[in-house]
Amino acid sequence: MKVIDFKTASCKHCYKCVRSCSVKAIRVTNAQAQIMNDYCILCGHCLEVCPQNAKTFASDLDVVRGYLKRGERVVVSIAPAYLGILKYSQPGQVVDALKRLGFYEVRETAEGAAYVTEAYSRLISEGKMKNIITTCCPSVNDLVEKYYPDLTPFMAPVVSPMIAHGMLIKNLYGRSTKVVFLGPCIAKKEEAEGDVRTRGYVDAVITFEELEQWLESENIVLSQCENGKMANPDPKVNRLYPVQNGVITSVLKNYAAASGEEQAPVKYQRIFVDGIDACRELFDGMERGEFDHCFIEANMCEGGCINGPAVNRLKVSRFKAKMNMEQQVSYEDPGYDPLPQELHIEKMFYSRANKDRLPTEEEIQVILKATGKYNKDQELNCGACGYPTCRDKAIAVFQGKAEQEMCLPHAYEKAHSMANVVMETTPNAIFILDNDLKILEFNRMAQRFFGISKNDALNSYLYEIMETKDFDDVLKTHQNILRRRMDLPQYQLKTLETIVYIEDMDGLLCILQDVSKEEDRLAREYDKKLQMVGSAQAVIDKQMMVAQEIAGLLGETTAETKIILSRLGDLILAEDGQES
């Protein structure tokens, strides 16, 4: 199942999520980030750092509303972090608000934590495990199973408080009862619905942020609600699970209560570690065999669950939340009755590591050279792509997790190089000006047009070399000029000018196209055409003269012919008269 996903249209080549992901569970394909579920540990850091809000969380809110709308019995298991995070006057107002939304009962997840605490305490008493890693945090569990599989024998074979509580609630209210976990953690959704070992005890997961939005949509204000009562007995010290050292504190209280001594000796050294980097440092040391007989409380979020990815940090800091909780918690073991015998809160952990094929050195070198890294000195290891070294990124490219184009220095150099090619090979003069018409860029053809060097141009203003009226107009009106005729007689140039206003820098881009040769060619062609027209006219005139001469001759011969015919006629008539 997908707990976190990305909005394709919003991802913007920044790779911030890749940089924030310690386990590199984000693949980039066609410039779009994608979560690799088999690698993700659901720490939620990518949700927090994304500047485009491109990450989405698979919400169960509509599912929960559906349960309530159908009239099903729905019980809330609320994480004890609510004591430090939600805005209320009295804690019981949270209970009343949830019941106004339609929930049947509200119980604290710390009730399940009490039984997990007892299981941890029993493991310590037995002393059979070389080291014990607590298993309350599903992200830590994923980290160990996927990236430190050799440490799975050290994981306490116990479910999380949420799962233990789900088991207990269904035992109390019936299997048909819907259990909804409410807390600050997004990884709980995968644990509740995606893990076959724990599926079926918690039916939906919603976060504190989702609850706040829901209450607001229903016009329910926590501070104006009644002071309701939790359905569970006071879990006391087990409410500290969400804060630093809270699990260890709870276990020590239970261990002491079980032994009948206030300060019972413990066979294990206690270590609290939070934050993914600190967890990985500790687990690296454990793989090297540096630790023996340690009880390790590990949490993915720095400061504990009160600093989870579904906590609105603008409303409360983790330090204030911790203080709020510690002031409301009784530092005593609740002394609950044993867990019902039919409930089993054991969980076995195992390796879920991914076996990626590694490239050969030759294959790595081919990938490195594709981004201009032909030797060690060219491997900048800047981390802009999200990977700590160029070699790590090359390996990710080989494994299909990254793209060559993610190398930002190489992309910049390539783009800069292409821009230079265009600037330096174009037959047009190109220059860039600031709003004072100071020259900021001056290409090779511009130097040739105006007969000055680039260094001299960059220390000059445009009005020192040419008329600037058109430029002043564009700066003033922001109306571009496109291919307007402009003559520069002092440089023996005839040009078409294009002047474009650059809004971002409040400056101008100018392109001058030299049309002098074209103008000369057209003039020559025009002269030739005029000559041809003159020649044609002369021929026509001559033809007219000839025609006129021919016409004159025809006229004369026709008259002569007429005279001859007339005489011939007269002669014939005269001869006919004599005969008669």
C-alpha positions as CSV (number, residue, x, y, z in Angstrom):
1,M,0.0,0.0,0.0
2,K,1.1,3.6,-0.6
3,V,1.1,5.8,2.5
4,I,3.0,8.6,0.9
5,D,2.8,9.7,-2.7
6,F,3.8,12.6,-5.0
7,K,1.7,15.0,-7.1
8,T,3.4,14.6,-10.5
9,A,2.6,18.1,-11.7
10,S,4.1,19.8,-8.6
11,C,7.5,18.1,-8.5
12,K,10.1,20.8,-9.7
13,H,13.6,19.3,-10.1
14,C,14.7,20.4,-6.6
15,Y,15.6,16.9,-5.3
16,K,15.1,18.2,-1.7
17,C,13.2,15.1,-0.8
18,V,16.1,12.9,-2.1
19,R,18.5,14.9,0.0
20,S,16.4,14.6,3.1
21,C,15.9,10.8,2.7
22,S,18.6,9.0,4.6
23,V,17.8,5.7,3.1
24,K,17.3,7.1,-0.5
25,A,13.9,5.5,-0.9
26,I,12.9,8.1,-3.6
27,R,13.3,7.3,-7.2
28,V,13.5,10.0,-9.9
29,T,12.0,9.1,-13.2
30,N,11.4,11.6,-16.0
31,A,12.3,14.4,-13.5
32,Q,9.5,13.2,-11.2
33,A,10.1,11.9,-7.7
34,Q,8.4,8.6,-6.7
35,I,8.4,6.7,-3.4
36,M,9.8,3.2,-3.6
37,N,7.6,1.4,-1.1
38,D,10.0,-1.5,-0.6
39,Y,12.7,0.9,0.5
40,C,10.7,3.5,2.4
41,I,10.6,3.5,6.2
42,L,7.8,6.2,6.4
43,C,9.8,8.6,8.5
44,G,7.8,11.4,6.8
45,H,10.8,13.7,6.3
46,C,10.0,14.1,2.6
47,L,6.5,15.4,3.6
48,E,8.1,18.0,5.8
49,V,10.7,19.4,3.5
50,C,8.9,19.5,0.1
51,P,8.7,23.2,-0.9
52,Q,6.0,22.5,-3.4
53,N,3.7,20.4,-1.1
54,A,4.0,17.8,-3.7
55,K,3.8,14.9,-1.2
56,T,0.4,13.4,-0.3
57,F,-0.6,11.3,2.6
58,A,-3.1,8.5,2.1
59,S,-5.8,9.6,4.5
60,D,-8.3,7.4,6.3
61,L,-10.6,10.3,7.2
62,D,-13.3,9.4,4.7
63,V,-13.2,5.8,5.9
64,V,-13.7,6.8,9.5
65,R,-16.5,9.1,8.5
66,G,-18.1,6.2,6.7
67,Y,-18.0,4.0,9.8
68,L,-19.7,6.7,11.8
69,K,-22.3,7.5,9.1
70,R,-23.3,3.8,9.0
71,G,-23.7,3.8,12.7
72,E,-20.9,1.3,13.5
73,R,-19.4,1.2,17.0
74,V,-16.1,3.0,16.6
75,V,-13.6,3.4,19.5
76,V,-10.7,5.8,19.4
77,S,-7.2,4.8,20.6
78,I,-5.7,8.2,21.1
79,A,-1.9,8.5,21.4
80,P,-0.7,10.2,24.6
81,A,1.0,12.9,22.6
82,Y,-2.3,14.7,22.5
83,L,-1.6,15.9,26.0
84,G,1.2,18.1,24.7
85,I,0.0,18.9,21.2
86,L,-3.8,19.6,21.1
87,K,-5.2,23.0,22.3
88,Y,-7.6,22.4,25.2
89,S,-8.3,23.8,28.7
90,Q,-8.8,20.4,30.2
91,P,-7.7,17.1,28.7
92,G,-11.3,15.7,29.0
93,Q,-12.4,18.3,26.4
94,V,-10.7,16.1,23.8
95,V,-12.9,13.2,24.8
96,D,-16.1,15.3,24.5
97,A,-15.0,16.7,21.1
98,L,-14.5,13.2,19.7
99,K,-17.8,11.9,21.0
100,R,-19.5,14.9,19.4
101,L,-18.0,13.6,16.1
102,G,-19.8,10.3,16.8
103,F,-17.2,8.1,18.4
104,Y,-18.5,5.5,20.8
105,E,-15.6,5.6,23.3
106,V,-12.2,7.2,23.7
107,R,-9.4,5.3,25.2
108,E,-5.7,6.1,25.6
109,T,-3.1,4.2,23.6
110,A,-1.0,4.4,26.7
111,E,-3.3,1.6,28.1
112,G,-1.7,-0.7,25.5
113,A,1.7,0.8,26.2
114,A,1.4,-0.5,29.8
115,Y,1.3,-4.1,28.5
116,V,4.2,-3.5,26.2
117,T,6.1,-2.0,29.1
118,E,5.4,-5.2,31.1
119,A,6.7,-7.3,28.2
120,Y,9.9,-5.2,27.9
121,S,10.4,-5.5,31.7
122,R,10.1,-9.3,31.5
123,L,12.7,-9.4,28.7
124,I,15.1,-7.5,30.9
125,S,14.4,-9.8,33.9
126,E,15.1,-12.8,31.7
127,G,18.4,-11.4,30.4
128,K,18.5,-13.8,27.5
129,M,18.9,-11.2,24.7
130,K,22.4,-9.7,24.1
131,N,20.8,-6.3,23.3
132,I,17.1,-5.2,23.3
133,I,15.8,-2.6,20.7
134,T,12.4,-1.3,21.5
135,T,9.8,-1.9,18.8
136,C,7.2,0.9,19.5
137,C,8.3,3.0,16.5
138,P,7.2,1.4,13.2
139,S,9.8,3.5,11.2
140,V,12.6,2.2,13.4
141,N,11.3,-1.3,12.9
142,D,11.4,-0.8,9.1
143,L,14.8,0.7,9.3
144,V,16.2,-2.4,11.0
145,E,14.4,-4.9,8.9
146,K,15.2,-3.3,5.6
147,Y,18.7,-1.8,6.2
148,Y,20.1,-3.6,9.3
149,P,18.8,-7.1,9.0
150,D,21.6,-8.6,11.1
151,L,20.2,-6.7,14.0
152,T,16.7,-8.2,13.9
153,P,17.6,-10.8,16.6
154,F,18.0,-7.8,19.0
155,M,14.5,-6.4,18.3
156,A,12.1,-7.0,21.2
157,P,9.6,-9.5,20.0
158,V,6.7,-7.3,21.1
159,V,4.0,-5.4,19.1
160,S,3.7,-1.6,19.4
161,P,1.4,0.0,22.0
162,M,-1.1,0.8,19.2
163,I,-1.4,-2.8,18.1
164,A,-1.6,-4.1,21.7
165,H,-4.3,-1.5,22.4
166,G,-6.3,-2.5,19.2
167,M,-6.2,-6.1,20.4
168,L,-7.5,-5.1,23.9
169,I,-10.3,-2.9,22.5
170,K,-11.6,-5.6,20.2
171,N,-11.4,-8.0,23.1
172,L,-13.4,-5.6,25.3
173,Y,-16.0,-4.4,22.8
174,G,-16.2,-7.3,20.3
175,R,-14.4,-8.1,17.0
176,S,-16.9,-6.1,15.0
177,T,-15.9,-2.9,16.8
178,K,-13.9,-0.5,14.6
179,V,-10.7,0.8,16.2
180,V,-9.3,4.1,15.0
181,F,-5.8,5.2,16.0
182,L,-5.4,9.0,16.5
183,G,-1.8,10.2,16.7
184,P,1.1,12.2,15.2
185,C,2.6,9.3,13.1
186,I,2.0,8.4,9.5
187,A,4.0,5.2,9.7
188,K,1.2,3.8,12.0
189,K,-1.0,3.4,8.9
190,E,1.4,0.9,7.3
191,E,1.7,-0.9,10.5
192,A,-2.0,-1.1,11.0
193,E,-3.1,-1.9,7.5
194,G,-0.1,-3.1,5.5
195,D,1.8,-5.4,7.8
196,V,0.4,-8.9,7.7
197,R,1.8,-9.6,11.2
198,T,-0.3,-6.9,12.8
199,R,-3.2,-6.4,10.3
200,G,-6.8,-6.5,11.6
201,Y,-6.5,-4.9,15.1
202,V,-6.6,-1.3,14.0
203,D,-9.1,-0.4,11.2
204,A,-8.0,3.1,10.4
205,V,-5.4,5.8,11.3
206,I,-6.0,9.5,11.4
207,T,-3.5,12.2,12.5
208,F,-3.8,15.1,14.9
209,E,-3.7,17.5,11.9
210,E,-6.6,15.7,10.3
211,L,-8.6,15.8,13.5
212,E,-8.0,19.6,13.8
213,Q,-9.3,20.1,10.2
214,W,-12.3,17.8,11.0
215,L,-13.2,19.7,14.1
216,E,-12.9,23.0,12.3
217,S,-15.3,21.8,9.5
218,E,-17.8,20.8,12.2
219,N,-17.4,24.1,14.1
220,I,-16.2,22.2,17.2
221,V,-13.8,24.2,19.4
222,L,-11.9,22.1,21.9
223,S,-11.7,24.7,24.6
224,Q,-15.5,25.1,24.5
225,C,-16.2,21.4,25.0
226,E,-17.2,19.6,28.2
227,N,-14.7,17.8,30.3
228,G,-15.3,14.2,29.4
229,K,-13.7,11.1,30.8
230,M,-11.5,8.5,29.2
231,A,-12.9,5.0,29.2
232,N,-9.7,3.4,30.4
233,P,-8.1,3.5,33.8
234,D,-5.2,5.9,34.3
235,P,-2.1,4.5,32.5
236,K,0.1,6.8,34.5
237,V,3.8,6.7,33.6
238,N,3.1,4.9,30.3
239,R,1.8,8.2,29.0
240,L,5.4,9.2,28.6
241,Y,6.1,7.0,25.6
242,P,6.0,9.9,23.1
243,V,8.8,11.9,24.7
244,Q,12.5,11.3,25.0
245,N,13.4,8.5,27.5
246,G,9.7,7.9,28.1
247,V,9.8,4.2,27.3
248,I,12.9,3.6,29.5
249,T,11.3,5.6,32.3
250,S,8.1,3.5,32.1
251,V,10.0,0.2,31.9
252,L,12.1,1.1,35.0
253,K,9.0,1.9,37.0
254,N,7.4,-1.4,36.0
255,Y,10.6,-3.3,36.7
256,A,10.9,-1.8,40.1
257,A,7.2,-2.4,40.9
258,A,7.6,-6.1,39.8
259,S,10.6,-6.6,41.9
260,G,9.2,-4.8,44.9
261,E,12.2,-2.4,45.1
262,E,12.2,1.3,44.4
263,Q,15.6,1.2,42.7
264,A,15.9,-2.4,41.4
265,P,19.2,-3.2,39.7
266,V,18.8,-3.6,35.9
267,K,21.0,-6.0,33.9
268,Y,21.1,-3.7,30.8
269,Q,22.6,-0.3,30.2
270,R,20.0,2.1,28.9
271,I,20.4,4.0,25.7
272,F,18.0,6.5,24.3
273,V,18.4,7.5,20.6
274,D,16.2,9.6,18.4
275,G,16.4,10.9,14.9
276,I,17.3,8.8,11.9
277,D,20.9,9.9,11.7
278,A,21.5,9.0,15.4
279,C,19.7,5.7,15.0
280,R,21.8,4.8,12.0
281,E,25.0,5.7,13.9
282,L,24.0,3.5,16.8
283,F,23.0,0.6,14.5
284,D,26.2,0.9,12.6
285,G,28.0,0.5,15.9
286,M,25.9,-2.5,16.8
287,E,26.7,-4.2,13.6
288,R,30.4,-3.7,14.5
289,G,29.7,-5.4,17.9
290,E,30.3,-2.3,20.0
291,F,27.4,-2.8,22.3
292,D,26.6,-5.6,24.7
293,H,23.6,-5.8,27.1
294,C,22.0,-2.5,26.2
295,F,18.4,-1.7,26.4
296,I,17.9,0.7,23.5
297,E,14.9,3.1,23.2
298,A,14.9,4.1,19.5
299,N,12.7,6.7,17.9
300,M,12.7,8.0,14.4
301,C,11.6,11.5,15.2
302,E,13.9,13.8,17.1
303,G,12.4,14.5,20.5
304,G,10.1,11.5,20.2
305,C,6.5,11.1,18.8
306,I,5.5,14.6,19.9
307,N,7.7,15.8,17.0
308,G,6.0,13.4,14.5
309,P,5.5,14.3,10.8
310,A,1.8,14.9,11.4
311,V,2.3,17.5,14.1
312,N,1.7,21.2,13.3
313,R,4.9,22.8,14.6
314,L,3.5,26.3,14.1
315,K,1.1,25.7,16.9
316,V,3.4,24.1,19.5
317,S,7.1,23.3,19.7
318,R,8.3,19.8,20.8
319,F,9.9,21.3,23.8
320,K,6.7,22.9,25.0
321,A,4.8,19.7,24.1
322,K,7.3,17.7,26.2
323,M,6.9,20.0,29.1
324,N,3.1,20.0,28.9
325,M,3.1,16.2,29.0
326,E,5.5,15.8,31.9
327,Q,3.5,18.1,34.0
328,Q,0.3,16.0,33.6
329,V,1.8,12.5,34.0
330,S,2.0,10.5,37.2
331,Y,5.4,8.8,37.5
332,E,4.0,5.6,38.7
333,D,3.3,2.2,37.3
334,P,-0.5,1.8,36.8
335,G,-0.5,-1.7,38.3
336,Y,-2.9,-3.1,35.6
337,D,-4.2,-6.6,35.8
338,P,-2.3,-9.1,33.5
339,L,-3.2,-9.0,29.9
340,P,-6.1,-11.5,29.1
341,Q,-4.6,-14.9,28.3
342,E,-6.3,-15.0,24.9
343,L,-4.3,-12.0,23.8
344,H,-0.8,-12.4,22.5
345,I,1.3,-9.4,21.9
346,E,4.3,-11.1,20.5
347,K,5.7,-10.2,17.1
348,M,8.6,-11.7,15.3
349,F,10.9,-9.6,13.2
350,Y,12.9,-10.6,10.2
351,S,15.0,-9.3,7.3
352,R,13.2,-7.4,4.6
353,A,16.4,-6.1,3.0
354,N,16.4,-5.4,-0.7
355,K,19.3,-7.0,-2.7
356,D,20.2,-4.4,-5.4
357,R,22.8,-5.4,-8.0
358,L,25.9,-3.3,-7.8
359,P,27.6,-2.0,-10.9
360,T,31.2,-2.9,-11.8
361,E,33.9,-0.3,-11.6
362,E,33.8,0.0,-15.4
363,E,30.1,0.6,-15.3
364,I,30.4,3.3,-12.7
365,Q,33.1,5.0,-14.7
366,V,30.9,5.1,-17.8
367,I,28.1,6.8,-15.8
368,L,30.5,9.2,-14.2
369,K,32.0,10.2,-17.6
370,A,28.5,10.9,-18.9
371,T,28.3,13.8,-16.5
372,G,31.8,15.1,-17.3
373,K,33.7,13.3,-14.4
374,Y,36.8,11.9,-16.0
375,N,38.9,11.9,-12.9
376,K,38.6,12.1,-9.1
377,D,39.1,15.9,-9.1
378,Q,36.0,16.3,-11.2
379,E,33.9,14.4,-8.6
380,L,32.6,17.4,-6.6
381,N,30.5,15.3,-4.2
382,C,28.3,18.4,-3.7
383,G,25.2,16.4,-2.7
384,A,22.9,18.7,-4.8
385,C,21.4,15.6,-6.4
386,G,20.5,14.2,-3.0
387,Y,23.3,11.6,-2.9
388,P,26.3,12.1,-0.7
389,T,28.9,11.4,-3.4
390,C,29.1,11.3,-7.2
391,R,29.8,7.5,-7.0
392,D,26.7,6.9,-4.9
393,K,24.6,8.8,-7.5
394,A,26.2,6.8,-10.3
395,I,25.3,3.6,-8.5
396,A,21.7,4.9,-8.1
397,V,21.6,5.7,-11.9
398,F,22.7,2.1,-12.6
399,Q,20.0,0.8,-10.4
400,G,17.3,2.9,-12.0
401,K,16.8,5.1,-9.0
402,A,18.3,8.3,-10.3
403,E,18.8,10.1,-13.6
404,Q,22.0,11.5,-15.2
405,E,20.3,14.9,-15.4
406,M,20.1,15.1,-11.6
407,C,23.8,16.3,-11.6
408,L,23.1,20.0,-11.2
409,P,26.7,21.3,-11.7
410,H,26.9,19.3,-14.9
411,A,23.5,20.5,-16.0
412,Y,24.5,24.1,-15.3
413,E,27.8,23.8,-17.2
414,K,25.9,22.2,-20.1
415,A,23.3,24.9,-20.2
416,H,25.9,27.6,-19.7
417,S,28.0,26.1,-22.5
418,M,25.0,25.9,-24.9
419,A,24.1,29.5,-24.1
420,N,27.7,30.5,-24.9
421,V,27.6,28.6,-28.2
422,V,24.4,30.5,-29.1
423,M,25.8,33.9,-28.0
424,E,29.1,33.5,-29.7
425,T,28.1,31.8,-33.0
426,T,25.0,33.8,-33.9
427,P,25.5,36.3,-36.8
428,N,23.6,38.9,-34.9
429,A,24.9,41.4,-32.3
430,I,23.4,40.6,-28.9
431,F,23.8,42.6,-25.8
432,I,22.1,42.9,-22.4
433,L,21.6,46.1,-20.5
434,D,20.5,47.1,-17.0
435,N,17.9,49.8,-16.3
436,D,20.6,52.4,-16.5
437,L,21.6,51.1,-20.0
438,K,24.9,49.8,-18.6
439,I,26.2,47.0,-20.8
440,L,26.1,43.7,-18.9
441,E,26.7,41.3,-21.8
442,F,28.3,41.9,-25.2
443,N,28.8,39.0,-27.7
444,R,31.5,38.5,-30.3
445,M,29.4,39.9,-33.2
446,A,28.5,43.0,-31.2
447,Q,32.2,43.6,-30.7
448,R,32.7,43.4,-34.4
449,F,29.7,45.7,-35.1
450,F,30.9,48.4,-32.9
451,G,34.6,47.9,-33.1
452,I,35.2,47.6,-29.3
453,S,36.4,44.8,-27.0
454,K,34.1,43.0,-24.6
455,N,36.0,44.4,-21.6
456,D,35.6,47.9,-22.8
457,A,31.9,47.4,-23.6
458,L,31.3,45.9,-20.1
459,N,32.7,49.1,-18.6
460,S,30.5,51.3,-20.8
461,Y,27.0,52.6,-21.2
462,L,25.0,52.1,-24.4
463,Y,24.6,55.8,-25.0
464,E,28.4,56.0,-25.4
465,I,28.3,54.0,-28.6
466,M,24.9,54.6,-30.1
467,E,21.5,56.4,-30.0
468,T,19.3,55.1,-27.2
469,K,15.9,56.6,-27.8
470,D,14.3,53.3,-28.7
471,F,15.8,51.7,-25.6
472,D,14.6,54.4,-23.3
473,D,11.1,53.9,-24.7
474,V,11.1,50.2,-24.1
475,L,12.3,50.7,-20.5
476,K,9.6,53.2,-19.9
477,T,6.7,51.4,-21.6
478,H,7.8,47.7,-21.4
479,Q,6.5,47.4,-24.9
480,N,9.0,45.4,-27.0
481,I,10.3,46.4,-30.4
482,L,10.5,43.6,-32.9
483,R,12.6,43.9,-36.1
484,R,12.4,47.7,-36.6
485,R,14.7,49.3,-39.2
486,M,17.6,51.2,-37.6
487,D,20.5,52.7,-39.5
488,L,23.9,53.2,-37.8
489,P,25.7,55.4,-40.4
490,Q,28.6,56.0,-38.1
491,Y,29.3,52.2,-38.2
492,Q,28.2,51.9,-41.9
493,L,25.5,49.5,-40.7
494,K,21.9,49.0,-41.7
495,T,20.1,46.8,-39.1
496,L,16.8,45.4,-37.8
497,E,16.6,46.0,-34.1
498,T,14.7,43.8,-31.6
499,I,14.6,45.2,-28.0
500,V,12.9,43.0,-25.3
501,Y,12.2,44.1,-21.8
502,I,13.4,41.6,-19.2
503,E,11.0,41.9,-16.2
504,D,13.0,39.8,-13.7
505,M,16.0,42.0,-13.9
506,D,14.4,45.2,-15.1
507,G,16.7,45.3,-18.0
508,L,16.8,44.9,-21.8
509,L,17.9,42.3,-24.3
510,C,18.9,43.7,-27.7
511,I,19.5,41.8,-31.0
512,L,20.8,43.7,-34.0
513,Q,20.6,41.9,-37.3
514,D,22.9,43.4,-39.9
515,V,21.0,43.8,-43.2
516,S,23.6,46.0,-44.9
517,K,24.6,43.4,-47.4
518,E,21.0,42.4,-48.1
519,E,20.1,46.1,-48.5
520,D,23.0,46.6,-51.0
521,R,22.0,43.4,-52.9
522,L,18.4,44.6,-53.1
523,A,19.6,48.0,-54.3
524,R,21.7,46.4,-57.0
525,E,18.9,44.2,-58.1
526,Y,16.6,47.2,-58.2
527,D,19.1,49.1,-60.4
528,K,19.2,46.1,-62.7
529,K,15.5,46.0,-62.9
530,L,15.4,49.7,-63.7
531,Q,18.0,49.1,-66.4
532,M,16.0,46.2,-67.8
533,V,12.9,48.4,-67.8
534,G,14.8,51.1,-69.7
535,S,16.0,48.6,-72.2
536,A,12.5,47.2,-72.7
537,Q,11.1,50.7,-73.1
538,A,13.7,51.5,-75.8
539,V,12.8,48.3,-77.7
540,I,9.2,49.2,-77.5
541,D,9.8,52.7,-78.7
542,K,11.8,51.3,-81.7
543,Q,9.1,48.9,-82.4
544,M,6.6,51.8,-82.4
545,M,8.8,53.7,-84.9
546,V,9.1,50.7,-87.1
547,A,5.4,50.2,-87.0
548,Q,4.8,53.8,-87.9
549,E,7.2,53.5,-90.8
550,I,5.6,50.3,-92.0
551,A,2.2,52.0,-91.7
552,G,3.4,54.9,-93.8
553,L,4.8,52.7,-96.5
554,L,1.6,50.6,-96.5
555,G,-0.4,53.8,-96.9
556,E,1.7,55.0,-99.8
557,T,1.6,51.7,-101.7
558,T,-2.1,51.3,-101.0
559,A,-2.8,54.8,-102.6
560,E,-0.7,53.9,-105.6
561,T,-2.5,50.6,-106.0
562,K,-5.8,52.4,-105.9
563,I,-4.7,54.9,-108.6
564,I,-3.5,52.1,-110.8
565,L,-6.8,50.1,-110.3
566,S,-8.8,53.2,-111.1
567,R,-6.9,53.8,-114.3
568,L,-7.3,50.2,-115.2
569,G,-11.0,50.4,-114.7
570,D,-11.3,53.6,-116.7
571,L,-9.4,51.9,-119.6
572,I,-11.7,48.8,-119.6
573,L,-14.8,51.0,-119.6
574,A,-13.4,53.0,-122.5
575,E,-12.7,49.9,-124.6
576,D,-16.3,48.6,-123.9
577,G,-17.8,51.8,-125.3
578,Q,-15.9,51.7,-128.5
579,E,-17.0,48.2,-129.3
580,S,-20.5,49.0,-128.9
